[in-house]
């Protein structure tokens, strides 16, 4: 739902995905591993990537609205 109001995130979804994945890796590789934050960031990055791919018509139909349904 947040992606609806922030189209600029989807305009650069590949970069946003990479940054979120790097942050998730940092949480896993840290001395005191934070699995919860790593999983949350991984989940959010996956949703951003999937929604961006739908918008670019690489997967599914209907753009981001089709993905959200």
Secondary structure as GFF3:
##gff-version 3
##sequence-region A 1 69
A	DSSP	alpha_helix	2	5	.	.	.	ID=ss1
A	DSSP	alpha_helix	7	11	.	.	.	ID=ss2
A	DSSP	alpha_helix	13	29	.	.	.	ID=ss3
A	DSSP	alpha_helix	35	55	.	.	.	ID=ss4
A	DSSP	alpha_helix	63	68	.	.	.	ID=ss5
###
